[in-house]
């Protein structure tokens, strides 16, 4: 065996073993929109991301960005929070309205607790104060890209499961009252997050249906939803039923 075939560069070997590495063909299929009215910042971001192999679109005006998100689906969006005419929050909401799986990262040179809370409540995936390093940007977009990959795999698996079971693509709820529509819209919004949800209401009002609706519209839709009637479980056995137990922990715990 020749020496050239027997040796490999440590960097290449590490990249091959790195579970967080993203294949080049996957990167080229991830569409990123960079929106900032500051030319230097947006072009610097685009340069770093294009060198990494991503499919990058750059826009310098909020109105152009609004048109772009209407015409085309972007997987990741970097948007400046404070821009003239159209704010970053408005762009964030528009992007999620047209494509709810879009990952939006809000950038700002004037970070504050208030603006970060507002952005995250509006659906931002992350909040990025400027200035930041190229490495910071690469790590952040790498994390976002993995989230995009997981979402795509979930959608593909969900479609396969739905096709196998003969079910429709989505779990729908039908109602006409304003309070019902408000509850469904709130459930739809929270389904795209990892937040814990408490559903309260009188018996027979459809709490479990709302839970199923949230599950079927979430990133975990490909997995099984297991309803548990906690009120029917004895208090002494609730913990073991929910989290398991050791053999012999109580009478009847044979395994």
N, C-alpha and C positions, 0 to 999 in steps of 0.2 A: 504494500500500500504506500502510495507516495505521501510525502510529508504534507503537501498541500491538501490532500484529501483527509489526512488524519487530524488536522488541526482546524480550529474555527475561532474566530475572534470572540473574546469574552462577551462583548456587547451584543453580538448577534445571538449567541447562545442564551444570554439572559433574556433577550426580547422574545425568543422562542418559548421560554419557560414562563414568561410573565403572564399570569392569568388575567391581568388588566389590560393587556395589549389589545388593540383593535385592528383587525385586518384592513389592509389598504383598500380593498374593494368595498368594505363596509363604510369606511370613512368617506370615500368618494360619493357614496349614496346618501350621506347625512347632509341635509340642506340647512345652512346657517345664514340668518339675516342679521347684519350689523347695522344699527341705526344710531347715528350720532351726528349732530350738526357741527361738531369739531372735526375738521378734516384729518388732522394729524392722528387723533385717537382712533378714528374708524379705519383709516388706512393701515395703521400699525396692527390693529386687531386682525384685519383681513389678511395682512401679510403673514402673520404668525400662523393663522389657521389654514391658509392656503398651502404654506410650506409643510404643514402636517398632513395635507391631503384631503381636507374637507372641501365641500362644494359651498363656496361663500358668495353671498350677494351683499353689496354695500349700498346704503341709501343715506343721503345727507339731510333729507327733509321729512318731517312727519307725515305730510300729505302723501308723498310718494310711498312711504312705508305702509300707510293705510291701504292704498291701492294694491301694493305688492301682496299683502296678506290676504286680500280678497281674491286675487287671481291665482295664487300659488300656495301650496302647503309647505311650510317650513318646519323642520324638526326642532331647531333651536333658534332662539332670537335673543340677541344682545341689544338692549335699548337704553338710551340715555333717559334718565328720569325727567330732567328739566330741559325742555326744548320749546321754542316759540311756536305758536299756533296750535300744535298738537302735542300734548304732554306724553311722557312715557307711560303713565298709568292708562291713558286713553288707548294707546297702542297695545298695551298689555291686554286690556279687556277685549279689544277688537280681535287680536290674535287668538285668544282663547275662545271667543265667540265663534269664529270660523273653523278653528281646529283645536279642540279641547285638549289634545295630547301634546300640543306645542309646549316646549320647555322655554320659559322666558326668564332671562337673567337681567335684572335692572341695574344699570350703572349710574353712579352719581359722584360728582366732585364735592358735593355738600351733604355728606351722610348725617343722618340724625335718627334717633329712635322712632320719632313720629313717622318719618317718611319710610323707614324700613318696615314698620308695622303696617302702614297703608299699602305698601307694595305687596307684602306677603299675604295680606288679607284679600287683595285683589287677584291673587293667584300666582304671584311670582315664585319661581322655583328657587331663586337665590338672589342675594343683594350684594352687589360688588362695588365697594368704594374705589374711586380713582384717586391717585394713580396706582397701578398695579403692575407687577412684573410679567414678562412673557411666560415664565414658568407657572405663575399663579393662574394665568389664563388657560394654559395648556392643561393643568390639573383639573380646573373647573369644567372645561369643555369635555375633558376625558370622562369625568363623572357623569355629565349630562348625556354624553354619547352612549354610555352603558345603560342609562335609563331609557334612552330611545330604543336600544336593541332589545331590552326586556319588554318594552311595550309592544314592539313589533312581533316578538315571539309569542307574547300573550294573545295578541289579536289573531295570529295565525292558528294557534292552538285552539282558541275559542271558536274560530270558524270551523275547524275540523270537528270539534266536539258537537257543535250545533248541527253540522251536516249529518253526523253519525246518529244523533238523537232525533233528527227531524224537527228540531225547534227553530224558531225564527232567530234572526241575528241578535235581537235585543229583547229584553223583558219589559213589556209595556204595561202601564197602568192607565185606566180610562176613568175620567171624572170631569165634572163641569163646574163644581162649586169653587169660588175663589180660594177658600181655605185649603181645599184639596190640591188645587193647582200650585199654591204656594208651598205646600208640604213636599210635593213631587219635585218642584224646582230646587228646593233646598237639598233634597236627597240627591238630586243629580249633581249639584255643585260639590257636595261633600264626598261623593263617590270617587272623584278623581284624586282625593287626598288620602293620607294615612292617619287621619284624625280618628279618635275613638268617638262613637256616636251613641247617645242615649235617646231611645225612642219611647215616649210616654203617651198614654191614652187609655181610654176605657176599654173594657173587654169587647172584642168584636169590631174594633175600628180599623183593623188592618195593620197593626204594628209589624207583624211578621212579613206581610207583603212588602212593606216599606224596606225592611231589612233585606229581603230578596232582591228588590229593585236596586238598592245600593250595591249589593254584591255583584249583580249581573252587569252593572255599569262601571265596576272598578277594575283595577289592574289584576285583581285576584279572581276574576270571573272564570278562569279556566280551572280553578280548584273547587273543591266541594264545600258548600255551606252547610254547617251542622247546627241546626236549631236545638237548644237545650232548654227545657222547662225547669229553671232553677227552683221555682216554688214547689215542685213535686219531689225534690231531692231532700232527704233528711239533712239537717244542718251538720251532723257529725260526718256524713259521707260526701258533702258537697266538694270539699277540697280534693279528696281522692278521686272523685268522678271527673273533676275538671283537670287535675294535674297529675293524676296517677298516684300509686302507693307502692310500698315495699311489701313483699310477701311476708305474711304473718303480722302485719301492722294492726289488724283487727280480725275478729271472728269472721271467717268466710273469705279472707284474703289469701287464697291458695296460690295465686300467681301474680 
